[in-house]
């Protein structure tokens, strides 16, 4: 244990005046780092010891030096590679990896020579026997017996990268003014009892370290949904879109359904699919001229459409509900655009916010989720403009493989479901819906006949689950969410 080592250091210091922590390694048979750690513990309790930093230089073999100590010097290897009849210099250079250095050293030692009396010249031995002093010196240094080797020789080995100098930092320990062989625990807190009894006068307190870092404060972390939402929002803004106000979760059935040319007998308007409010149960403020035009196109038709041919009731349109899609917000914005006193101007809108549906909860469905919606209104827009815009939008998301499937929506014609290829799953998955708003929806608002509106929508949860590898939506939203997942979630980079 750490306390045992501190006491052993103090007991040894009691018997001598000074000791180096490096010497304690062999005396106490402990690792030097553990001895330094024990010293820090002793110093933290007061002035039991004084420590003076010092350093000790030692020589050690490099990797190349260790090879020479085992196998012999490069020059000896070259000498041993020369046969009695001699060898060409080119062949000799192939005898070992360091033959070039070895040849130069062997020549300078007078061990070999180049016989130019023959053609081609050959390298021959000049002496019958050699003493590999380099290997001998390196073995002695490795064994700690290199004191007798001259300094100039050691420096030569350093230049040859056979030796390296290692500087080891240590401390010289001596007795301090409060020396004792026992550690006294320092108090860290001043209590009421210490003050009341006067006990604090006889106690030693640990000094405050005002340089120490404090505990990092707890801080909030962005939920993965917010990270992905930020990326989506940035993409829309880069494409020149304006964000729509979506702060009204409660809508009337008129704006949520009727204004979108969705019939009052549509299954989505049933209580099994929509959350209707009990209080306030209905709304009464509507633009009445527009409401009459919506009633007309539903019940009798108009603008080239025969409508739905049913008895449209204002009581159904007045019912309040939690909005089932943010397209209700798009309807309000388009009506406001159509009635702009300065006339119609092409626009690009987007919104990302919550919607609510009376869904059965499972791994991929919740009663509330986020809808990402894009709307473009302009002169002569076509299905080709919609497809081109979608390709650009999804390209910025990092999705380049798209497919479109014909679909039906009450308020768009033509309508398309959007599929993308997911490399991780190895299959095509549906990511959204899109279409061109119908004339029965736009013309009653007062939108000019030559203006078309293209739009698309997708969920925020599905790409978030794919991006962060979440298989169950209830692990992303709700009371079962792991806050550690929120804290450690990486930043969102949709293009990767």
Helices and strands as residue ranges (DSSP letters): H 2-14, E 18-20, H 21-28, H 32-44, E 49-61, H 63-71, H 74-80, H 89-92, H 99-109, E 112-115, E 122-125, H 133-142, H 151-159, E 163-175, H 192-197, G 199-202, H 224-238, E 242-243, E 250-252, H 253-256, G 258-260, G 267-269, H 288-299, H 314-318, E 320-322, H 327-338, E 347-356, E 368-379, H 383-396, E 402-409, E 412-422, E 427-437, H 439-442, G 443-445, E 451-459, H 461-468, G 473-475, H 483-488
